[in-house]
Amino acid sequence: MAKRRKATPVTLTAEQRERLERLWFYYGNYGPATTPGNHQFIQGLLEHGIDLRPLHTKRTPKSERPTEECERAVEAVLAASGDGTSEAEGRRSLLSLVPSPDGGRKAPTPDPELKDLLDDIRRGRSGRLRRGGSHSGGEDAA
């Protein structure tokens, strides 16, 4: 039976994620060196934590593969450790997802004035605009 191909899982450090995002704006997202393959390759690393290159075959269209230049740039980012030095040659570094220091996203505290205004709108109390009233409250009416 043939060996089954799998995408390579990767994890990113905060620095690697930031550097890959910069590369994505060059090699993907309509940057100067954008190709569909470059875009998908870097986006797969950033969003899904997977390297899709092991899934490519001889029959994969060239447009769906990352360019060699893009691969070298990404490999340089992956090989760099957190302190900016390269890891040992021949050893492929794995990216690691780092949780945020606060343990996740916290809901922002709503502005009390904005909250009151939204509550009034929901209750229908500030229906002046809906009823055709003026913005100034009628004081300037002639």
C-alpha positions as CSV (number, residue, x, y, z in Angstrom):
1,M,0.0,0.0,0.0
2,A,1.2,3.5,-0.8
3,K,2.3,5.8,1.9
4,R,-0.3,8.3,2.7
5,R,0.7,12.0,2.4
6,K,-0.2,14.4,5.3
7,A,0.2,18.1,5.7
8,T,3.0,18.9,8.2
9,P,1.6,20.5,11.4
10,V,3.5,23.6,12.5
11,T,3.4,25.9,15.5
12,L,4.5,29.5,15.5
13,T,6.2,31.7,18.1
14,A,5.0,35.3,18.3
15,E,8.1,36.6,16.4
16,Q,7.7,34.0,13.6
17,R,4.0,34.8,13.2
18,E,4.8,38.5,12.9
19,R,7.6,37.8,10.3
20,L,5.3,35.5,8.3
21,E,2.5,38.1,8.3
22,R,5.0,40.5,6.7
23,L,6.0,37.9,4.1
24,W,2.3,37.2,3.4
25,F,1.8,40.9,2.4
26,Y,4.7,40.5,-0.1
27,Y,4.1,36.9,-1.4
28,G,0.4,36.8,-0.9
29,N,-2.5,39.2,-0.5
30,Y,-1.9,41.0,-3.8
31,G,1.7,41.9,-2.9
32,P,4.4,42.3,-5.6
33,A,5.3,38.6,-5.7
34,T,1.8,37.2,-5.3
35,T,0.9,33.8,-6.7
36,P,-2.0,31.6,-5.6
37,G,0.6,29.0,-4.4
38,N,2.5,31.6,-2.3
39,H,-0.7,33.0,-0.9
40,Q,-2.1,29.6,0.1
41,F,1.2,28.4,1.5
42,I,1.8,31.3,3.9
43,Q,-1.9,31.6,4.8
44,G,-2.0,27.8,5.7
45,L,0.8,28.3,8.1
46,L,-0.7,31.4,9.7
47,E,-4.3,30.4,9.9
48,H,-4.3,26.6,10.1
49,G,-0.8,25.8,11.4
50,I,-0.1,23.4,8.5
51,D,2.5,23.2,5.8
52,L,0.7,22.0,2.6
53,R,3.9,21.3,0.6
54,P,4.0,17.5,1.3
55,L,0.6,17.2,-0.4
56,H,1.8,18.6,-3.7
57,T,2.5,16.0,-6.4
58,K,3.9,16.1,-10.0
59,R,0.3,16.7,-11.1
60,T,-0.3,19.7,-8.9
61,P,-0.5,22.8,-11.1
62,K,2.6,25.0,-10.9
63,S,0.4,28.0,-10.0
64,E,-0.8,26.2,-6.8
65,R,2.8,25.6,-5.6
66,P,4.8,28.2,-3.7
67,T,7.7,29.7,-5.6
68,E,11.3,28.7,-4.6
69,E,11.9,32.3,-3.5
70,C,8.9,32.2,-1.2
71,E,9.8,28.8,0.2
72,R,13.4,30.0,1.0
73,A,12.0,33.2,2.8
74,V,9.5,31.1,4.8
75,E,12.2,28.5,5.7
76,A,14.5,31.4,6.9
77,V,11.7,32.6,9.2
78,L,11.0,29.0,10.5
79,A,14.7,28.3,11.1
80,A,15.1,31.5,13.2
81,S,14.6,30.9,16.9
82,G,13.1,33.5,19.2
83,D,16.4,35.3,19.8
84,G,17.1,35.8,16.1
85,T,19.6,33.0,15.7
86,S,19.3,30.1,13.4
87,E,18.8,26.6,14.7
88,A,21.1,23.7,13.7
89,E,21.4,23.0,9.9
90,G,19.5,20.1,8.6
91,R,17.0,20.3,11.5
92,R,13.6,21.7,10.5
93,S,12.2,23.9,13.2
94,L,8.6,23.6,14.1
95,L,6.5,26.6,14.7
96,S,4.7,26.9,18.0
97,L,1.4,28.7,18.7
98,V,1.9,30.8,21.8
99,P,-1.2,31.6,23.9
100,S,-1.7,35.2,24.7
101,P,-0.5,36.3,28.2
102,D,-4.0,37.2,29.4
103,G,-5.3,33.7,28.6
104,G,-7.4,34.6,25.6
105,R,-9.5,37.5,24.3
106,K,-11.4,39.5,26.8
107,A,-14.6,41.3,25.9
108,P,-14.0,45.1,25.8
109,T,-15.7,47.1,28.5
110,P,-18.5,49.0,26.8
111,D,-18.7,52.8,27.1
112,P,-21.6,53.6,29.5
113,E,-22.8,56.5,27.4
114,L,-22.8,54.4,24.2
115,K,-24.6,51.6,26.0
116,D,-27.3,54.0,27.2
117,L,-27.8,55.4,23.7
118,L,-28.1,51.9,22.3
119,D,-30.5,50.9,25.0
120,D,-32.6,54.0,24.2
121,I,-32.6,53.1,20.5
122,R,-33.7,49.6,21.2
123,R,-36.6,50.9,23.4
124,G,-37.6,53.3,20.7
125,R,-37.1,56.4,22.8
126,S,-34.8,58.2,20.4
127,G,-37.2,57.8,17.5
128,R,-36.9,61.5,16.5
129,L,-35.1,60.6,13.3
130,R,-37.6,57.8,12.5
131,R,-40.5,60.2,13.0
132,G,-38.9,62.9,10.8
133,G,-37.8,65.2,13.6
134,S,-34.7,67.5,13.2
135,H,-31.2,66.7,14.4
136,S,-31.0,69.8,16.5
137,G,-34.0,69.1,18.6
138,G,-36.1,71.9,17.3
139,E,-34.5,74.9,19.0
140,D,-33.3,76.4,15.7
141,A,-36.6,76.0,13.9
142,A,-37.7,79.2,12.1
